[in-house]
Amino acid sequence: MLKTLFFLMLLNIHPGWVDKPTPWVQQAQPQELVQTATRIAQPVLQARQSFPGSIWKQAAKTHGVDPVLLYSVALFESGRQGGKNKVGPWPFALHFNQANISIYALSAKEARFVLANVTTDNVDIGLGQVNYKSHKDKVQRPEDLLDPKINLMVASKILAEALSSTPDPELGVGRYHSWTEWRARAYGRKVLTIFRALKVFVEKQEAASERQPTHG
């Protein structure tokens, strides 16, 4: 009870933080997930930018996973709706499992402030919502996971280990979240829905790039 009151006080002190007790993307239906993926990918495709970006590709390549799949996991874990119809993973998302409270801090500084004032280690942190209690051997301090590069490297490693545990993609992706089969499958189905929709756009981007004339 005291922990819950403490977090509610923090949220009141910092009105910019967004409470997310039921993350919207995790409650979305398959068609909504496809529409979300479309909203993310279309501007990038039109601008001819590389998707999902260099830090995603580097982290994914290190552990042999698809960068679009890594992005899809992060979107499902920490997805945030912003202004002007923007949506994407959020690097300063925190979820405290025992108190069942989640927030989006507005900066790394604010997120570090929260982490410095709690005693629990059962907290999901950053883009991939990496659970510090389960993966503290991979970083020196919980605030290290607020660094997008570090967070994605750790998340990519966890995802690679999950995928290598089974030939079933749905179950493998789901084990990033839980090794309980029904939980894993429910999670895996939604993440793969996002992944497949995003992958269509990436393939279009790659095909368009190949058609571009070279200048020598």
Buried (B, 14 or more C-beta within 10 A) or exposed (E): EEBEEBBEEBBEEBEEBBEBEEBEBBEBEEEEBBEBBBBBBEEBBEEEEBBBBEBBBBBBEEBEBBBBBBBBBBBBBBBBBEEEEEBBBBBBBBBBEEBEBBBBBBEBEBBBBBBEEBEBEBBBBBBBBBBBEEBBEBBEEBBBBBBBEBBBBBBBBBBBEBBEEBEBBBBBBBBBBBEEEEEBBBBBBBBBBBBBBBBEBBEEBEEEEEEEEEEE
